[in-house]
Amino acid sequence: MQAKFINKAGDAIQYYKKSTIWPGIKLAASINRPYMGWLIGNGDNIDFWMDT
């Protein structure tokens, strides 16, 4: 979902067509963001410059 709805700067993509579910997705993302994070593991797949 992040690849589809979030640009590389980490901002939500603005669409020209109205969506019935997009407001709900944005609301859920803003509520859940403080509780989400990375599990680093061995660090092979971490992009220091682009990952939030």
The first five atom37 places (N, CA, C, CB, O) and aatype in JSON, in Angstrom:
{
  "aatype": [12, 5, 0, 11, 13, 9, 2, 11, 0, 7, 3, 0, 9, 5, 18, 18, 11, 11, 15, 16, 9, 17, 14, 7, 9, 11, 10, 0, 0, 15, 9, 2, 1, 14, 18, 12, 7, 17, 10, 9, 7, 2, 7, 3, 2, 9, 3, 13, 17, 12, 3, 16],
  "atom_mask": [
    [1, 1, 1, 1, 1],
    [1, 1, 1, 1, 1],
    [1, 1, 1, 1, 1],
    [1, 1, 1, 1, 1],
    [1, 1, 1, 1, 1],
    [1, 1, 1, 1, 1],
    [1, 1, 1, 1, 1],
    [1, 1, 1, 1, 1],
    [1, 1, 1, 1, 1],
    [1, 1, 1, 0, 1],
    [1, 1, 1, 1, 1],
    [1, 1, 1, 1, 1],
    [1, 1, 1, 1, 1],
    [1, 1, 1, 1, 1],
    [1, 1, 1, 1, 1],
    [1, 1, 1, 1, 1],
    [1, 1, 1, 1, 1],
    [1, 1, 1, 1, 1],
    [1, 1, 1, 1, 1],
    [1, 1, 1, 1, 1],
    [1, 1, 1, 1, 1],
    [1, 1, 1, 1, 1],
    [1, 1, 1, 1, 1],
    [1, 1, 1, 0, 1],
    [1, 1, 1, 1, 1],
    [1, 1, 1, 1, 1],
    [1, 1, 1, 1, 1],
    [1, 1, 1, 1, 1],
    [1, 1, 1, 1, 1],
    [1, 1, 1, 1, 1],
    [1, 1, 1, 1, 1],
    [1, 1, 1, 1, 1],
    [1, 1, 1, 1, 1],
    [1, 1, 1, 1, 1],
    [1, 1, 1, 1, 1],
    [1, 1, 1, 1, 1],
    [1, 1, 1, 0, 1],
    [1, 1, 1, 1, 1],
    [1, 1, 1, 1, 1],
    [1, 1, 1, 1, 1],
    [1, 1, 1, 0, 1],
    [1, 1, 1, 1, 1],
    [1, 1, 1, 0, 1],
    [1, 1, 1, 1, 1],
    [1, 1, 1, 1, 1],
    [1, 1, 1, 1, 1],
    [1, 1, 1, 1, 1],
    [1, 1, 1, 1, 1],
    [1, 1, 1, 1, 1],
    [1, 1, 1, 1, 1],
    [1, 1, 1, 1, 1],
    [1, 1, 1, 1, 1]
  ],
  "atom_positions": [
    [[0.82, -1.19, 0.0], [0.0, 0.0, 0.0], [0.86, 1.25, 0.0], [-0.93, 0.0, 1.19], [0.51, 2.25, -0.64]],
    [[1.98, 1.22, 0.71], [2.83, 2.4, 0.76], [3.34, 2.75, -0.64], [4.01, 2.19, 1.72], [3.39, 3.92, -1.0]],
    [[3.72, 1.74, -1.42], [4.23, 2.0, -2.77], [3.16, 2.62, -3.66], [4.74, 0.7, -3.4], [3.48, 3.39, -4.56]],
    [[1.9, 2.31, -3.4], [0.82, 2.82, -4.23], [0.34, 4.21, -3.79], [-0.34, 1.86, -4.22], [-0.02, 5.03, -4.64]],
    [[0.33, 4.48, -2.5], [-0.32, 5.69, -1.99], [0.63, 6.72, -1.37], [-1.33, 5.3, -0.99], [0.2, 7.82, -1.03]],
    [[1.91, 6.38, -1.21], [2.86, 7.29, -0.57], [4.01, 7.54, -1.55], [3.39, 6.71, 0.78], [4.53, 6.6, -2.14]],
    [[4.41, 8.8, -1.72], [5.54, 9.09, -2.6], [6.85, 8.9, -1.85], [5.44, 10.53, -3.16], [6.84, 8.63, -0.65]],
    [[7.98, 9.04, -2.55], [9.29, 8.77, -1.93], [9.63, 9.76, -0.83], [10.37, 8.8, -2.97], [10.47, 9.46, 0.02]],
    [[8.99, 10.93, -0.81], [9.23, 11.89, 0.26], [8.43, 11.54, 1.51], [8.87, 13.3, -0.22], [8.61, 12.17, 2.56]],
    [[7.54, 10.53, 1.41], [6.75, 10.11, 2.56], [5.41, 10.8, 2.67], [0.0, 0.0, 0.0], [4.71, 10.65, 3.68]],
    [[5.03, 11.57, 1.65], [3.76, 12.28, 1.66], [2.69, 11.47, 0.93], [3.91, 13.67, 1.01], [2.99, 10.72, 0.01]],
    [[1.44, 11.64, 1.36], [0.33, 10.97, 0.69], [0.16, 11.52, -0.72], [-0.97, 11.13, 1.5], [0.23, 12.73, -0.94]],
    [[-0.06, 10.63, -1.67], [-0.28, 11.04, -3.06], [-1.65, 11.67, -3.18], [-0.14, 9.83, -4.03], [-2.64, 11.15, -2.65]],
    [[-1.72, 12.79, -3.87], [-3.0, 13.48, -4.09], [-3.57, 13.06, -5.44], [-2.81, 15.03, -4.04], [-2.92, 13.25, -6.47]],
    [[-4.74, 12.49, -5.46], [-5.39, 12.05, -6.69], [-6.42, 13.07, -7.14], [-6.06, 10.69, -6.49], [-6.98, 13.81, -6.33]],
    [[-6.65, 13.12, -8.44], [-7.63, 14.04, -8.98], [-9.03, 13.48, -8.91], [-7.29, 14.39, -10.39], [-10.0, 14.24, -8.95]],
    [[-9.18, 12.14, -8.8], [-10.5, 11.52, -8.68], [-10.84, 11.33, -7.21], [-10.54, 10.16, -9.44], [-9.97, 11.0, -6.4]],
    [[-12.08, 11.54, -6.88], [-12.53, 11.31, -5.5], [-12.6, 9.81, -5.24], [-13.91, 11.98, -5.25], [-12.98, 9.04, -6.12]],
    [[-12.24, 9.42, -4.04], [-12.28, 8.03, -3.65], [-13.15, 7.9, -2.4], [-10.85, 7.47, -3.4], [-13.11, 8.75, -1.51]],
    [[-13.92, 6.84, -2.35], [-14.77, 6.63, -1.17], [-13.99, 6.03, -0.01], [-15.94, 5.73, -1.53], [-14.41, 6.15, 1.14]],
    [[-12.85, 5.38, -0.3], [-12.1, 4.74, 0.79], [-10.84, 5.5, 1.18], [-11.73, 3.35, 0.39], [-10.31, 5.27, 2.27]],
    [[-10.34, 6.4, 0.32], [-9.09, 7.11, 0.61], [-9.14, 7.91, 1.92], [-8.75, 8.03, -0.53], [-8.16, 7.86, 2.66]],
    [[-10.22, 8.63, 2.23], [-10.25, 9.35, 3.52], [-10.1, 8.4, 4.72], [-11.56, 10.13, 3.65], [-9.45, 8.74, 5.71]],
    [[-10.7, 7.22, 4.63], [-10.56, 6.24, 5.71], [-9.15, 5.71, 5.83], [0.0, 0.0, 0.0], [-8.66, 5.49, 6.94]],
    [[-8.48, 5.5, 4.69], [-7.09, 5.03, 4.7], [-6.2, 6.08, 5.33], [-6.61, 4.7, 3.25], [-5.34, 5.75, 6.15]],
    [[-6.38, 7.35, 4.97], [-5.57, 8.42, 5.53], [-5.81, 8.56, 7.03], [-5.86, 9.74, 4.83], [-4.86, 8.77, 7.79]],
    [[-7.06, 8.45, 7.47], [-7.38, 8.54, 8.89], [-6.72, 7.4, 9.66], [-8.91, 8.52, 9.11], [-6.1, 7.62, 10.71]],
    [[-6.84, 6.18, 9.15], [-6.24, 5.03, 9.83], [-4.72, 5.17, 9.9], [-6.62, 3.72, 9.11], [-4.11, 4.81, 10.91]],
    [[-4.12, 5.67, 8.84], [-2.66, 5.84, 8.83], [-2.23, 6.86, 9.87], [-2.18, 6.27, 7.43], [-1.23, 6.66, 10.56]],
    [[-2.96, 7.95, 10.0], [-2.57, 8.98, 10.97], [-2.76, 8.49, 12.4], [-3.39, 10.26, 10.75], [-1.98, 8.85, 13.28]],
    [[-3.76, 7.68, 12.64], [-4.0, 7.14, 13.99], [-2.95, 6.08, 14.34], [-5.42, 6.53, 14.08], [-2.47, 6.04, 15.48]],
    [[-2.6, 5.23, 13.38], [-1.7, 4.11, 13.65], [-0.22, 4.42, 13.53], [-2.03, 2.99, 12.74], [0.6, 3.65, 14.0]],
    [[0.14, 5.54, 12.91], [1.55, 5.86, 12.68], [2.4, 5.81, 13.95], [1.66, 7.23, 12.05], [3.52, 5.29, 13.89]],
    [[1.94, 6.33, 15.09], [2.8, 6.27, 16.29], [3.09, 4.84, 16.77], [2.16, 7.05, 17.42], [4.03, 4.63, 17.53]],
    [[2.29, 3.88, 16.34], [2.43, 2.5, 16.82], [3.12, 1.6, 15.8], [1.07, 1.93, 17.16], [3.24, 0.39, 16.03]],
    [[3.58, 2.16, 14.68], [4.25, 1.37, 13.65], [5.74, 1.65, 13.69], [3.67, 1.69, 12.25], [6.18, 2.74, 14.07]],
    [[6.53, 0.66, 13.3], [7.97, 0.83, 13.26], [8.63, -0.26, 12.45], [0.0, 0.0, 0.0], [7.96, -1.12, 11.89]],
    [[9.95, -0.21, 12.4], [10.73, -1.18, 11.66], [11.3, -2.24, 12.6], [11.87, -0.48, 10.89], [11.67, -1.95, 13.73]],
    [[11.36, -3.45, 12.11], [12.15, -4.49, 12.74], [13.41, -4.59, 11.88], [11.38, -5.89, 12.84], [13.35, -5.06, 10.75]],
    [[14.52, -4.16, 12.41], [15.74, -3.99, 11.62], [16.32, -5.32, 11.14], [16.76, -3.25, 12.42], [16.76, -5.4, 10.0]],
    [[16.34, -6.32, 11.96], [16.96, -7.59, 11.56], [18.45, -7.4, 11.32], [0.0, 0.0, 0.0], [19.14, -6.82, 12.16]],
    [[18.96, -7.88, 10.17], [20.39, -7.75, 9.89], [20.71, -6.44, 9.16], [20.87, -8.94, 9.07], [21.89, -6.16, 8.93]],
    [[19.72, -5.64, 8.8], [19.95, -4.34, 8.19], [20.17, -4.35, 6.69], [0.0, 0.0, 0.0], [20.42, -3.3, 6.11]],
    [[20.08, -5.5, 6.04], [20.33, -5.59, 4.6], [19.31, -4.81, 3.76], [20.34, -7.04, 4.17], [19.64, -4.33, 2.67]],
    [[18.08, -4.68, 4.24], [17.03, -4.06, 3.44], [16.64, -2.68, 3.94], [15.81, -4.93, 3.43], [15.54, -2.21, 3.63]],
    [[17.48, -2.01, 4.68], [17.18, -0.69, 5.22], [17.83, 0.37, 4.33], [17.68, -0.57, 6.69], [19.02, 0.3, 4.01]],
    [[17.03, 1.36, 3.93], [17.53, 2.48, 3.13], [17.57, 3.7, 4.06], [16.63, 2.76, 1.85], [16.54, 4.31, 4.34]],
    [[18.77, 4.03, 4.53], [18.94, 5.1, 5.52], [18.35, 6.42, 5.03], [20.41, 5.28, 5.84], [17.76, 7.15, 5.83]],
    [[18.48, 6.74, 3.76], [18.06, 8.03, 3.23], [16.58, 8.11, 2.9], [18.85, 8.35, 2.01], [16.0, 9.19, 3.0]],
    [[15.95, 7.01, 2.52], [14.57, 7.06, 2.04], [13.55, 6.48, 3.02], [14.48, 6.33, 0.75], [12.38, 6.88, 2.97]],
    [[13.94, 5.57, 3.89], [12.98, 4.95, 4.81], [12.67, 5.9, 5.97], [13.54, 3.61, 5.35], [13.53, 6.64, 6.44]],
    [[11.42, 5.86, 6.42], [11.03, 6.69, 7.56], [11.22, 5.93, 8.86], [9.58, 7.16, 7.42], [10.94, 6.46, 9.93]]
  ]
}
